[in-house]
Amino acid sequence: MVEIKIVVDKLRIQYEGIFSVPELYQTIDNWLREKGYDKQERKNVEKVSPKGKQIELILQPWKKITDYAKIIISIRLIAQDITEVEVERDGAKLLMNQGKLSLVLDGWLQTDYESKWEGKPIFYFLRTVFDKYIYKPYTMGYEGAVGKDVGDLHTELKSFLNLYRYKS
C-alpha cells in the first residue's frame, strides 16, 4: 500500500498589490523544470466577475527519488479580484495585474508507490520492519529533501513577489 507522509504542511504566502500572473506562472514552471519535477495540473479555474478575475490553480508536481520513494509538492494558488493596470516604468507602459494572491505549499514523501510490497502479508510485514529499522536513515534523508525543495520554492516565490513590492 502506498504510504504518504506529510513533511511540510500549509506553508503560506499572502500578497496584495501589483504583480504579473503570467510571470508568476513562468517562475513556478522554471523552478520545477530546473529541479527536475514533472508537472501535474489538478485544477485550473478562472472566473470573471465585475470585481475582476478569480483564479484557482492546483499543481502537484512530483519527482522520483528512487524506485521506492517519490517527492510530491502541492501548490495551491488562489488569486482574487485580479484586474489589469497600466504601470509606467522607465518611460515604458506595461500591463500588469493587481489583486490579492494566496499561495499554499505542501510537501509529501510517498513510499512504495509501485505497490511492490503488497503481494502477500509477509511482504507487508517485512516492509514495515525494513521501514522501521533498515530504511529509516534513507527515509529521513528523503524527508529532508522534501523540506529543502519546498523551502526553496517558498523562497523563490516570496522573492519574486517582493520584487514587485519594491518596483511599484
QUIKAGI-V627215 format. One line per field, one symbol per residue. ss: DSSP state (a for helix, b for strand, c for the rest). psi: psi as a letter, one per 20 degrees, with the letter a starting at -180 (. if undefined). A space follows every 50 residues. Layout:
ss->???
psi->???
This chain:
ss->ccbbbbbbbbbbbbbbbbbcaaaaaaaaaaaaaaaccbccbbbbbbbbbc cbbbbbbbbbbbbbccccbbbbbbbbbbbbbbbbbbbbbccbbbbbbbbb bbbbbbbbbbbcccccccccaaaaaaaaaaaaaacaaaaaaaaaaaaaaa aaaaaaaaaaaaaaaaac
psi->pppppogpoloqppqpbproghhgghggggggghikqppoohpoppqprh haqppppoqmqqppgaihqqppppoopopqloqpqppppkiqpqprqpap pppppqpqppqlijlhkigqhhggghgggghhhgighghhhhhhhghggh gggggghggghhghhih.
